[in-house]
Amino acid sequence: MPLPHDGKAHDGKVDTGDDAARAGTGVVPGACPFTVDRPIMRQRWERLTFLHWSFDPPAVQRLLPPGLEVETLDGAAWVGLVPFFMRVATGGGRGAPWASYFCETNVRTYVRDGEGRSGIWFFSLDAARLGAVAVARTTYRLPYFWSSMRITGAGHEVSYTCLRRWPGPRDATSQVRIEVGEPFGADELDERDHFLTARWILFSVAGARYRFARACHQPWPLHRAQARVVDDRLVAAAGLPQPQVPPLVHYSPGVDVRIGRPERPGRPER
């Protein structure tokens, strides 16, 4: 069960109206501990909101594949609902009209593999571009879904809507409205803020084995935020209990990201 804790976009158009990695390395908290020098893809994640709920670890662990263990903070596992706008290009910076920009919403948790890598496990990723869904399913083996999505904003408020189209369930929907507050100073962010946002490894499953990819970007420019409306069914559609408490919320205007090629455990990046 969940634990208690203390412009416009439509199908791709926007109107402008790791603890182990950091320990003992001298890496600044919230900063990527490696570089991706030969990215297979470049992305920009913008107008992004993190909404997080804490859960009993067994409720999350039962949904993970062999080889991955749920990470906890102060005895709790955390599940995030993360809507945002995505811009995508090849490693050389070229875009494709059918998959270069779109709204996305993912449901995720945080895990560690047997070699000590800490990262993200996605329960689902809803995207408003069918071409992007097809590429991500085949290339990265990520559980993408094709959805109708919209981002709207006025003043300090941002709203996100998502209606899943394929492959279902069709009643998997999400409506979120947040109010964005003042930015955090770097010295104001604590261990929990970094635990929930500063993540650099993306895990997926290919056949009977898992694999991972690296995602490198500058530290998140994070803002305080409050959820004004949360009517979400995506978390429950992933097999988790329906959250019954307000989420912890962070907002970011965005970051530029370099994505590495998929890697297998025990094999160095080529």
Disulfide bonds with the S-S distance in Angstrom:
none
